[in-house]
Amino acid sequence: MSDIDRHVLQTIVETANDHFFIVSGSGQIVDISPGAEAVYGVSREELLSSSVQQLQTAGVLKPSISMEVMRTRRPAQLMQVTGTGRRVIAEAYPVFVKGKLERIISRSRDLTDLQLLQDEYALLQKRFSEHLKRSQIAPDADEQALDDALDNLQVRSNVMREIALLLKRVAPSDANVLMLGESGVGKSAFAKQLHRWSQRCDGPFIDVNCAAIPENLFESEMFGYQPGAFSGAARQGKAGLLEQAEGGTLFLDEIGELPLLMQTKLLKVIQDGSLTRLGDTRPRRVDFRLVVATNQDLAKQVEAGLFRLDLYYRLNVIPVTLPPLRDRREDIPDLVEACLKRLNQRYGRHKILDTRAWSTLMGSEWPGNVRELENWLERAWLSSPTDQIETPHVYPPTEQPLANVTNTSVSSLTSPIESHETLKEYLTRLERETLLQLSATLPSTYAIADRLGISQSSVVRRMQRYAIKISK
């Protein structure tokens, strides 16, 4: 590096708003930016003569992000509380030379002043709202409604705010909405909020998981039936889920699991605005807003002949893709806070999260997204013996046994029969273990059925029997 380049780099580091640390592969601090000593409460000379291990033990770094990179050999992001009580968000990146970890570059941004400004702004907003009420001038109801809804959804990231704004704009219409995204990203929560924003908010919100209804029962559940339509039918008949959504919103989750025959019937309902119950000849008018969701690529399913092209075009009027949690990590703190509040209310205790847990929470990939985060927190809450939740009491998300299963070979599950087991009990256990493994690695019940060589409806029934859900 030339002298000019070295001076340019030094100027960038010294004038940046972020605070930089350069750490050796063993944890010794090599260099820091000048502003870091004010934030961390330690002089530059003391910092340069210390290691990150010593600083974490002394409480200067709570926790050390460089130690997290040394442990995982991967980039990391976490919230820190410094020895001076300031709250910062830190990012760190490893530098490898010929496979050896030589340096760790970290930068942190002080959020304390920003938080104080946000609190002051919120106070001013509150006072202004109170002034408007006294003056009998109402604030912008739409903006207030949006802020309230985003608070309920624990949304802070710009990308999710943009999605919420799009949904609010289309909510007054009856246009079909197709929600795309991985399992657990919050498609159901956003569908419910869309319903609340719509002109149908006083009507019902009917939530249907298409993967949970056996194929042989799907038509009667969705379309209803007349008295005596089939053996075992209720004497008075039954209105189907489509009719129950009258005047409201019908949310069809896992639409990619809809059997082809039912796809044809649903398309006809969308086109005609009417349906015919099983055992009836008289069509009935239906009026609902249709919102569907899937974690699958419907376009590829169309190419494979598993999904009707004309239905795809009917559904894909307003496509909305919700990003995975790993791409919007700034939403994690609010989600964690809301989840802990619910857990504390449910179980009647007030537990808090140890600050050392943030490295796990902010650094994990969360393949199961918000649902996995909430499940992990509940497991941590329940397994913690004290009112301070620490990560050692549970598996970190990236180390959960099922999450690491990548081999879909059923033979890898076989285990000897236990001395107390009958043949039936042994086979039942193997069936459950097989479904658990495949549900963690394959994207749908159709894929599991294809792998096992049985019908999709058989897979659904067996998964319901063992309370297993697709987790991929």
NUVEXZA-67065 format. One record per residue: x, y, z of N, C-alpha, C, O in turn; residue in three letters. Coordinates in steps of 0.02 Angstrom, whole numbers, plus 50000, padded with zeros to 5 digits. Layout:
XYZXYZXYZXYZAla
...
! end
This chain:
500434994150000500005000050000500455006250000500925006650039Met
500305011049956500695017149952500555021650012500065020650048Ser
500995026650024500895031350079500245035250069499885036550118Asp
500085036950006499465040649993498855036550012498405038950045Ile
498855030149991498295025750007498225024850082497675024450109Asp
498805024450117498795023450189498485029550224498105028850271Arg
498665035550199498385041750228497635042350213497255044550255His
497435040250152496725040450134496325035850181495805037850207Val
496585029750191496245025050234496205027650306495685027050339Leu
496755030650330496765033350397496265038950405495935039550457Gln
496205043250354495725048750356495005046150358494585048850394Thr
494865040950319494195038050319494015035450388493465036650413Ile
494475031750419494345028850485494255034350537493805033950579Val
494675039450535494665044650587494065049350582493855052250632Glu
493785050150521493225054850512492555051450507492045054850501Thr
492535044750509491895041150502491475042050565491735042850620Ala
490815041850555490355042050612490385035550652490255035450712Asn
490535030050617490585023650652491255023250689491735026750674Asp
491275018750740491885017750779492195011050758491875005850763His
492825011350736493145005450708493625002250758493975005650795Phe
493634995550757494134991550793494474986950743494134983950702Phe
495124986550745495484981550707495814976850758496204979050800Ile
495644970450754495844965550804496234959950770496054957850715Val
496744957450803497124951850775496714945450780496204945150814Ser
496954940350746496594933950747496564930750816496144926450828Gly
497024932850861497024930150929496634934450978496534932451035Ser
496404940450955495994944650998496334950951022496024955051056Gly
496984951951006497334958051027497114963950984497054963350924Gln
496984969651016496764975550979497364978650945497864980250977Ile
497304979550879497854982250838497774989750828498264993450832Val
497144991950815497034999050804496295000550817495874996150813Asp
496155006850834495465009150845495385016050815495885019550805Ile
494785018050803494645024950781494615029450842494435027050896Ser
494775035950835494825040350894494185040850935494225041350996Pro
493595040850903492975041850939492775035950984492325036651025Gly
493115030250976492915024251014493025025051089492655022251129Ala
493555028851108493705029251179493155032951218493035031351277Glu
492805037751185492265041251219491655036751229491325037151281Ala
491525032451180490945027951184491065022451234490615020651272Val
491675019551234491815013751277492115015551344492195011251387Tyr
492275022051355492495024351420493195022251440493365021951499Gly
493605020651390494295018451403494755022351356494585023451298Val
495335024351380495795028251338496055024051280496045017851282Ser
496295027551229496565024151170497165019751189497235014251163Arg
497585022251234498175018451254497985011951289498275006751277Glu
497485012451334497255006451369496945001451322497054995351328Glu
496555003951274496234999451226496754995751184496704989751173Leu
497264999551161497774996551117498214991551154498544987451123Leu
498224991951220498624987251259498214981351285498454977351325Ser
497584981051263497134975851288496934970951233497064972051174Ser
496624965551253496314960851207495564961151216495324963651267Ser
495194958651168494464958751173494224954151229493694955351259Val
494614948951244494434944551299494464948451365494024947751407Gln
494994952451374495054956351435494504961651440494224962851494Gln
494344964851384493834970051385493144967251400492744970451434Leu
493014961151376492364958151391492334956251465491814957251497Gln
492874953551492492884951751563492794957951607492464957751660Thr
493084963651585493034969851623492364973351614492224978251649Ala
491944970851568491294973951558491304979851510490794983251503Gly
491874981051477491914986551428491524984651365491164988851337Val
491584978451344491214975851287490714970651313490924965551339Leu
490074972051306489554967451332489054965951277488564969551270Lys
489154960551238489744956151234490234958651181490114963751149Pro
490784954851171491274956451119491064953251054490984947151050Ser
490974957351002490774954650937491374951250904491284946450865Ile
491984953550918492574950450889492654943250913492864938850875Ser
492494942050977492524935151003492014930750970492134924850960Met
491444933550952490934929750916491194927650847491074922050825Glu
491544932350813491834930650747492384925550755492454921050714Val
492784926150808493304921150820493004914250831493294909250810Met
492424914050864492104907650879491794904550816491854898550805Arg
491454908650776491074905950719491444906450653491284902850605Thr
491964910950651492334912150588491874914850534491984913650475Arg
491354918350555490874921250509490724928450529490824930250587Arg
490484932750482490284939550501489724939250554489344934450557Pro
489684944350595489194944450649488914951450658489224956450639Ala
488334951850688488014958150704487654957250771487314952250781Gln
487724962150816487384961650881487324968450913487644973350893Leu
486894968650965486814974751005487284974251065487344968951096Met
487624979851080488084980051137487864985451186487574990451167Gln
488004984251250487944989451301488654990651326488964986051353Val
488914996651318489614998051336489684999151411489184999551448Thr
490314999551433490445000751504490185007451527490085008551587Gly
490075012151480489805018751498489035018851494488725024051504Thr
488745013051481488025012651479487715014551413487105015251408Gly
488125015551361487855017551296487665011251256487965005951265Arg
487175012051213486905006551174487135007251102486995012251070Arg
487495002251077487765002651009487584996350971487464991051000Val
487554996950904487484991050862488144989950827488424994450796Ile
488404983850832489074982350808489044977050753488634972550754Ala
489494977850704489574972950650490314971250646490744975550657Glu
490464965050630491164962950625491254957950568490814953950554Ala
491844958250536491984954050478492684951050484493154954650500Tyr
492744944550471493404941350475493824942650412493554943450357Pro
494474942950421494944943550365495394937350366495784936350413Val
495344933250314495734927050310496314927850261496224930950208Phe
496884925250278497454924950232497674917650229497914914850278Val
497594914650171497754907550161497394903150212497684898350238Lys
496774904750225496364900650269496444902150343496084899450384Gly
496924906550361497044908150431496714914850448496754919650410Lys
496374915150506496054921350528496604926150552496904925050605Leu
496724931350514497254936150530496994942350565497314944950610Glu
496424944850543496154951050570495394950650575495064946850539Arg
495114954650621494384955550626494264963050624494534966750665Ile
493864965250577493704972350570492994973250596492514970350570Ile
492924977350648492254978550675492104986050674492554990150681Ser
491484987650666491264994550672490624994850712490204990450706Arg
490564999950751489965000650793489685007650785490045012450772Ser
489025008150793488685014550788488295015750853487905011450874Arg
488405021450882488085023150946487355025050933487205029750897Asp
486905021050963486185022250954485875026151012485285027651011Leu
486285027751062486005030851122485705037651106485135038951124Thr
486095041951072485835048551055485235048151008484755051951014Asp
485275043250961484715042350916484085040350955483545042750941Leu
484175035851004483605033751044483315039651084482715040351089Gln
483765043851111483525049751148483145054451103482635057251122Leu
483395055351041483035059550993482355056550976481865060150970Leu
482335049950967481705046750951481205047451009480615048650998Gln
481465046751071481025047651129480765054751133480175056051148Asp
481215059551119481015066551121480505068051066480015071651077Glu
480625065151007480155066150952479475063150969478955066150956Tyr
479475057151000478845053951019478475058251070477865058851067Ala
478855061251117478535065651167478235071751133477675073751150Leu
478605074751086478335080551051477715078651010477235082451008Leu
477735072750979477155070350941476545069650987475985071450968Gln
476665066851047476125065851095475825072551116475215073451118Lys
476275077351131476035083951152475665087451095475155090751106Arg
475915086551034475575089650976474885086550966474405090150951Phe
474845079950974474195076550967473705079051019473115080251005Ser
473955079951081473515082451134473295089551119472725091351133Glu
473745093551090473565100351070473025100351016472555104351018His
473095095650968472605095250914471915093350942471405095850920Leu
471925088650991471285086651021470955092551056470355093551050Lys
471375096451093471095102251128470825107451078470355111051092Arg
471155107651019470945112350968470405109550923470175112850876Ser
470195103450937469685099950898469895099050826469485099250780Gln
470535098050817470805096550750471085089550753471565088350789Ile
470815084950715471025077950718471675077050680471745079850626Ala
472145073150705472745071450667472565066950608471995064550602Pro
473045065850565472945061650505472785054550527473225050950550Asp
472165052550520471945045950545472295040350508472465035250539Ala
472405041150443472725035850403473435034650428473645028950435Asp
473805040150440474495039450462474525036250531474955032050545Glu
474065038350575474055035550642473885028050640474175024050677Gln
473405026350596473205019350590473785015050565473875009350586Ala
474175017950518474745014250492475265013050547475525007550554Leu
475415018350585475905017650639475685012550691476085008450715Asp
475045012750709474785007850757474845000750731475034996250767Asp
474674999850666474714993150637475434990650634475554984750648Ala
475904995050618476604993050615476864991250684477274986750692Leu
476624994750736476804992950804476554986050821476904982050853Asp
475934984450801475654977850814476044972350779476114966750804Asn
476294973850719476654968950679477404968650697477764964450671Leu
477634973150741478344973650759478774974650697479264970950686Gln
478594979650656478944981150594479334987550603479054992750620Val
479994987250590480414993250592480824993950528480994999550509Arg
480964988550494481384988850434481034992450378480424992150371Ser
481424995850337481144999750281480764995350232480244997250207Asn
481044989350219480724985050169480034982850192479574982450151Val
479964981250257479314979150281478824984950286478224984050278Met
479074990950301478644996850301478364998150231477784999850223Arg
478794997250180478564998250111478024993150092477544994850058Glu
478114986950115477614981850101476954983650136476414982950106Ile
476994985950198476394987950235476044993650200475424993750195Ala
476424998550175476125004150139475775001850076475235004250059Leu
476094997150039475774994349979475114991049996474614992149963Leu
475114986850049474494983450069473954988350091473364987350077Leu
474164993750124473664998750145473355002250085472765003950085Lys
473775003250033473515006549973473015002149935472525004649908Arg
473144995649934472694991249896472124988549938471654985549911Val
472144989650004471644986850049470924988750030470484984550033Ala
470784995150010470084996949995469794993449934469184993149926Pro
470224990649891469974987149831469804979949849469924977749906Ser
469534976249801469394969149809469884964849769469754958949757Asp
470444967949748470934964249707471224958449746471364958949806Ala
471314952749711471624946949742472354948449758472704951749720Asn
472584946049816473274947249838473624940549847473354935949878Val
474214939949818474624933949823475234935549866475654939549846Leu
475274932449925475834933549971476334927949964476174922049971Met
476954929849950477494925049939478014925849994478094931350022Leu
478364920550009478894920950059478984914250094478544909950091Gly
479554913450127479704907350162479214906150219478864910750241Glu
479184900050243478764898350300478974902450361479564903150376Ser
478474905150395478604908650457478784915950451478974919050501Gly
478744918950391478934926050385478394930850407478524936750416Val
477774928350417477244932650440476694934050389476344939050394Gly
476614929450341476114930550289475404930850319475004935050298Lys
475264926550367474604926550398474474933050435473924935850432Ser
474974935550471474894941850509474754947650462474344951950478Ala
475094947950405474984953450358474314952750323473994957750307Phe
474104946550312473444945450282472884948050329472404951050306Ala
472964946750394472474949150442472474956750446471944959850453Lys
473074959750440473094967150442472784970050379472444975250382Gln
472894966850322472564969050260471804968950268471464973550246Leu
471554963750301470824963250313470594969050358470074972050346His
470984970650410470794976150456470774982850420470364987150436Arg
471214983750370471234989950333470684990350280470524995850257Trp
470394984750261469934984550205469234986850226469094987750285Ser
468804987850175468114989750188467704983750214467124984550232Gln
468024978050214467684971950238467894970250310467784964650333Arg
468184975050345468464973750412467934971450462468094968150511Cys
467294973250450466774971050496466534963950480466164960950519Asp
466744961250423466564954450404467054949450432467544951350465Gly
466944942950420467394937850448468054937450411468104939350353Pro
468554934950446469204933250416469274925750423469384923150478Phe
469214922150368469234914850368469934912550346470134913650289Ile
470294909450392470974907250381470974899750367470784895750410Asp
471194897750307471184890750286471884888550268472204891550225Val
472134883250300472774880250281472624874650232472394869250252Asn
472774875750169472604870850117472974864250127472744859050103Cys
473554864350161473944858250170473674854050227473864848150234Ala
473224856850268472994853250327472344849550317472124845850361Ala
472024850550259471374847250246471494841350200471734842250144Ile
471324835250221471404829350177471034830350111470504833350109Pro
471334827650058471054828749991470344826149985469934829249950Glu
470184820550018469514817750011468984821750048468384820750037Asn
469194826250092468724830550129468724837750104468334841850127Leu
469174839250057469274846150039468654849350009468464854950028Phe
468314845849963467744848949930467174850249979466864855549976Glu
467034845450023466484846450070466654852050120466204855750141Ser
467284852650140467484857850187467464864750153467254869650184Glu
467674865150092467704871650058467034873850030466854879650036Met
466664869150000466044870949965465414869350006464864871649988Phe
465484865550059464894863750098464494858150066464674855750012Gly
463944856150099463544850750071462824851350095462684854550146Tyr
462394848050058461684847750075461544841750120461944837150123Gln
460984841750156460804835850197460774829550154460484829550100Pro
461094824150178461084817850143461534817550082461474812950041Gly
461994822250076462424822350017462884816350014463074814049960Ala
463074813750072463504807850074463404804550142463114807550187Phe
463664798550149463604794950212463984798550266464574800150258Ser
463654799850322463974803350378463874810850376464114814350420Gly
463534813350324463414820650320462934822850375462484819250394Ala
463054828950401462614831750453461904832250426461804833950368Ala
461414830950470460714830850448460504837550419460114837750371Arg
460744843050447460534849650424460974852450367460864858050345Gln
461474848450345461924851050295462444855650327462454856550388Gly
462864858650286463394862850313463624867950261463724866250202Lys
463704874150282463994879250239464754878350238465064877250290Ala
465044878650179465774877850172466144884150192465844889250207Gly
466804883650193467224889250213467154895150165467214900850186Leu
467024893750102466924899250054466304903350072466314909550068Leu
465774900050090465174903550111465274907150177465004912650187Glu
465644904150222465754907250287466144913750281466114917950327Gln
466504914750226466884920950215466454926450186466714931850170Ala
465804925450179465354930350149465444937250181465394937950242Glu
465574942150139465634949050163466304950650195466414956250218Gly
466754945750197467404946850229467984944850185467974945850124Gly
468494941850216469104939950180469224932550188469174929850243Thr
469384929150132469574922150133470324921750122470574923750070Leu
470674919050171471404918450167471584911050158471474906950203Phe
471844909350100472044902550084472804901950090473164903950044Leu
473034899250146473744898350157473964891850124473564887150116Asp
474604891450104474874885550069474464883850008474274878149998Glu
474314888949967473904887949907474234883149859473894879949818Ile
474894882549862475254877949818475084870649832475224866349790Gly
474784869249890474604862349908473894860649883473664855049894Glu
473554865349851472874864149829472864858849773473204859749722Leu
472474853449781472444848349728472184851349663471804856249663Pro
472394848449606472204851249540471454851649531471204856549503Leu
471084846549554470354846649546470054852649584469604855949559Leu
470314853949644470064859549684470284866149653469924871149660Met
470864866249620471064872349585470554874249532470394880149523Gln
470304869249495469804870449443469164873149474468864877849447Thr
468954870349529468334872549561468404879549590467944883649586Lys
468984880949620469104887649647469114892849591468834898349600Leu
469424891249535469434895849479468734897549456468584903349440Leu
468294892549454467604893749433467244898449482466844902649461Lys
467374897549547467074901949597467304909149587466904913849590Val
467954909949574468224916749563467924919849501467764925849502Ile
467844915949448467574918649386466834920149390466604925249365Gln
466454915749422465724916349421465444919949483464884922449481Asp
465834920149536465584923149598465034918949630464614921549667Gly
465034912449616464534908049645464824901049653465344899349624Ser
464484896949694464704890149705464084885649714463534888149724Leu
464194879249709463664874349719463884869349772464414866249765Thr
463484868649823463644863849876463614856649849463274855249800Arg
463964852149883463914845049867463184842849878462884844449928Leu
462924839049829462244836549836461714841649818461114840349827Gly
461914847449791461434852649774461494854249699462014852849668Asp
460984857049671460994859049601460924866649594461004869349539Thr
460794869949649460664877249647461314880949665461584880049719Arg
461544885349619462134889349636461974894749688461414897249690Pro
462464896349728462384901449780462904906949768463494905649756Arg
462674913149772463134918749763463594919449824463364918549880Arg
464214920949812464694922049866465064928549853465204930349795Val
465234932049906465574938549900466104938949954465954939950012Asp
466734938149933467294938649981467904941349946467954941049885Phe
468364943849986469024946049961469504940149968469544937250022Arg
469854938449915470294932649916471024934749925471294938849886Leu
471344931949976472054932949988472354925949994472104921750032Val
472894924549958473204917949960473944918849977474234924149968Val
474244913450001474954913650020475284907050004474944901850004Ala
475924907149991476304901049978477044902249990477284907849982Thr
477394896950009478124897350014478454893949954479064892949952Asn
478044892249904478294888849845478324893649785478014898949786Gln
478694891649734478734895449672478164893049626478234887949593Asp
477614896749626477024894549587477174894349512476894890149477Leu
477604898849488477774898849417478094892149397477944889449344Ala
478534889649440478854883149426478344877549431478384872649394Lys
477874878149478477344873049483476904873049421476674867749399Gln
476794878949393476414879249330476784875649275476494871749238Val
477454876849270477854873549219477854865949228477884862249179Glu
477834863749291477834856549306477144853449300477074847349309Ala
476644857349284475964854749277475614853449343475114849849345Gly
475864856449398475564855349464475094861049483474734860449533Leu
475094866449445474664872149461474394875049396474764875849347Phe
473754876649396473424879149336473664886249319473694890649362Arg
473844887249254474084893749232473544899049238473694904649260Leu
472924897349220472394902449223472234904449295472084910249308Asp
472284899749342472174901449412472754905649438472654910349476Leu
473354904049416473944907949436473864915249417474004919749456Tyr
473634916549355473534923449333472974926849372473004932849385Tyr
472464923049390471914925849430472144927949499471914932949526Arg
472594923949528472824925349596473364930649598473424934349647Leu
473764930949545474364935249545474204942349524474554945149481Asn
473684945249553473494952149536473944957049574474254961549544Val
473984956249640474424960349681474924955549716474774953149770Ile
475504954349686475994949949718476384953849771476614959449759Pro
476474950849830476844953949885477324948749912477124943349935Val
477974950249910478484945649935478754948150001479034953550006Thr
478654944050054478914945750120479614942850128479704936850121Leu
480114947050142480804944550147480904940350210480554941250259Pro
481394935850208481544931850269481834936250323482084941750310Pro
481814933750384482034937650442482784939250438482994944550462Leu
483174934950407483894936150403484054942150360484604944950364Arg
483574944350317483674950150274483384956450305483404961750273Asp
483104956050364482824962050398482944961250474482474961450514Arg
483574960550492483744959150561483564964850608483504963850669Arg
483464970950580483274976450625482584975550655482404979150702Glu
482194970750629481534969250658481594964650719481114964050758Asp
482174961350727482244956250780482144959150850481774956150889Ile
482454964850868482354967350937481624968350956481414966451011Pro
481224971450911480514972550927480134965950931479694965150974Asp
480294961250887479964954650889480124951150955479684948050986Leu
480754951550976480964948351039480604951551098480344948051142Val
480574958151098480254961751154479514959851158479254958551213Glu
479174959751101478454958051101478344950851123477864949451159Ala
478784946251100478704939251118478824938151193478444934551225Cys
479334941351220479474940651292478894943551333478724940851386Leu
478604948951310478034951851345477454946851347477134946051399Lys
477324943551291476784938651289476934932751335476494930351370Arg
477554930451334477744924751376477694926451451477454922451491Leu
477914932451468477864934551538477144934951561476984933151618Asn
476704937451518475994937851535475684930851540475284929551584Gln
475884926451495475594919751493475784915751554475364912251583Arg
476424916151574476664911851628476724915451695476924912351745Tyr
476554921851698476514925351762477184926751795477214927151857Gly
477714927451756478364929351783478674934651739478474935551682Arg
479154938251766479484943551727480204941551714480644942751756His
480324938551656481004936551638481284941351587480924944151545Lys
481934942351591482274946751543482824942751508483044937551532Ile
483034945451451483534941951411484234944351429484364950351431Leu
484674939651443485374941351456485664944651393485544942351337Asp
486044950051402486314953651345486764949251301486844950551242Thr
487064944151331487494939651292487104935551241487404932751195Arg
486444935251249486034931451202485954935051136485764932051086Ala
486084941651136485964945351074486414943151017486214943550958Trp
487014940851033487454938450979487144932550943487214931850882Ser
486804928150980486454922450950485854924850910485744922750853Thr
485464929250940484844931550908484984935450844484664934350793Leu
485464940050847485604944250789486034940750737486024942650678Met
486414935750757486874932550711486614926250678486924923750631Gly
486044923650701485784917450673485424918550607485174924050593Ser
485394913450567485074913950501484314913450505483964915950461Glu
484044910250557483324909350567482984906550505482574909950475Trp
483144900450484482824897550425482074896850433481704896850383Pro
481824896350496481104896150508480794902950520480204903450534Gly
481214908250515480984915250518480654916950585480874914550637Asn
480134921150584479834923650645479574917850688479634918050749Val
479274912850656479004907150693479564903550732479464901650789Arg
480134902650700480694899350734480964903650791481134901050844Glu
481004910250780481234914850832480784914450893481024914050949Leu
480124914450882479654914050938479694907350974479674907051035Glu
479764901950936479834895250967480474894851008480474892051063Asn
481014897550981481654897451016481614901351081481874899151132Trp
481304907251078481234911351138480814907951192480974908251251Leu
480264904651170479844901251219480234895451251480174894351312Glu
480624891851211481024886351238481544889151287481664886151340Arg
481844894751269482344897851313482014900251378482294899551432Ala
481414903151371481054905751430480904899951478481024900551538Trp
480634894451451480424888951493481014885151523480954882551579Leu
481574884951489482144881051513482604884951559483044882051591Ser
482504891551563482934895651605482714895051678482134896351694Ser
483164893051724482964892051794482894898551833482604898651887Pro
483174904051806483134910551840482724915351797482484913551743Thr
482664921551821482304926651783482734929951731482514934751699Asp
483344927551722483774930051669483884924451619484174919251635Gln
483664925451558483684920351506484374920351474484584925251444Ile
484724914651479485384914051450485384908651396485024903651403Glu
485774909551344485784904951288486024897951305485804893251271Thr
486464896851355486684889951367486124885151385486214879051382Pro
485534887751405484994883351426484634880051366484224875551376His
484784882351306484454879551247484964879051191485494882151192Val
484794875051140485204874751081485184881451046484644884351039Tyr
485754884151023485714889850978485324887650916485334881750898Pro
484984892350881484574890450824484944886450771484654881950741Pro
485594888050760485964884550708486194877650728486474874050687Thr
486064875650793486294869150816485724864450834485844859050861Glu
485104866350818484554861950834484604855650792484734856050732Gln
484514849950822484634843650786484254843150720484544841350669Pro
483604844850720483214843950659483414848950605483364847450546Leu
483644854850625483814860050577484424858050536484514860450480Ala
484844853650562485444851650527485364845450485485834843150453Asn
484764842550485484654836450446484624838250373484174841850352Val
485084835650333485084837150261484994830950219484814831450160Thr
485114825150247485044818950209484334816350214484094814850269Asn
483984815850157483284813750158483214806250149482684803750132Thr
483764802650160483734795350155483384792550217483614793550273Ser
482824789250206482434786550262482834781250299482734780250359Val
483284777850264483664772450296484104775050353484274771350399Ser
484294781550350484714784350403484364784950469484684786150520Ser
483694784050470483314784650531483254778150570483094778150629Leu
483374772650537483234766250568483644765350631484234767050633Thr
483324762650682483654761350746483394754750773482854752550753Ser
483764751550818483554744950843482894745550882482744750750910Pro
482524740150883481914740050922482084739750996482524736051017Ile
481734743851035481854744051107481564737751140481094734651114Glu
481824736051198481614729951232480874730151253480554724951257Ser
480614736251267479924736851291479424737851235478824737951247His
479664738551172479224740251116478924734151084479254729051075Glu
478274734751066477974729751022478144731650951478414737050938Thr
477994727050903478134728550833477744734650810478004738850774Leu
477114735250832476704740950812476994747450839477014752450803Lys
477214747450902477504753450931478154755450895478294761350885Glu
478544750350878479174751650843479054754750774479394759550756Tyr
478584751950737478424754650670478134761650675478274765850632Leu
477724762850725477434769550735477984774650748477974780250722Thr
478474772750790479024777350805479434778750742479624784550730Arg
479574773650702479954774750641479574779250592479864783450559Leu
478914778250587478504782450543478544789750564478634794150522Glu
478474790950630478494797850655479184800950642479234806750621Arg
479724797150655480394799850645480524801350572480844806350555Glu
480264797050528480344798150456480004804650435480294808650399Thr
479374805550458479004811650439479324817850469479334823150437Leu
479594817350530479944823050560480544825150518480654831050507Leu
480924820150496481524821750457481334824850390481614830050370Gln
480864821750355480694824250289480334830950291480424835050246Leu
479944832150344479604838550350480094844250363479944850050351Ser
480684842550389481194847650402481634849050341481994853950339Ala
481604844650290482054845350233481694846150166482004848550118Thr
481064844250162480694844750099480164850250105479904851550159Leu
479994853650048479594859750052478844858750057478494863550073Pro
478574852850044477854852050044477654844750057478064840250053Ser
477004843750072476754836950081476764833150015476814826950016Thr
476704836649959476754833249894477454830349884477534824749860Tyr
477964834249903478654831849896478774825849942479114821049923Ala
478504826050002478574820450049478224814250020478484808750023Ile
477614815249994477244809649965477634806549907477654800449900Ala
477934810749866478334808249809478944804349834479124799249805Asp
479254806849887479834803449915479654796549943480034791749937Arg
479064796149975478864789950008478464785249963478364779349980Leu
478234787849906477854783749861477144782349884476864777049870Gly
476854787149922476154786549945475774792849924476074797549897Ile
475114792949935474714798649915474834804549962475024803750019Ser
474714810649935474794816649975474304816850033474474819050088Gln
473694814450022473204814450075473414809850133473274811250191Ser
473754804250116474014799850168474544803250210474574802450271Ser
474974807150176475494810850211475174815950259475374816450317Val
474664819650235474334824650276474014821450338474084824050393Val
473674815750328473344812350385473864810150437473764810950497Arg
474414807350413474924804950460475264810750497475404810250556Arg
475384816250461475694822050494475224825150545475444827450598Met
474584825150530474094827650579474074823050641474014825450698Gln
474134816650629474114811850685474694813150734474604812550795Arg
475284815050707475874816250750475994823650763476504825450793Tyr
475524827950742475584835250753476234837950723476594841850754Ala
476384835750662476994837850627476804842950573476304842150538Ile
477204848150566477094853150515477714853950473478274852550495Lys
477614856150410478184857650367478584863250399478314868550416Ile
479234862150407479644867350439480164870450393480524874950413Ser
480194868050331480694870650285480464877250255480814880250215Lys
! end
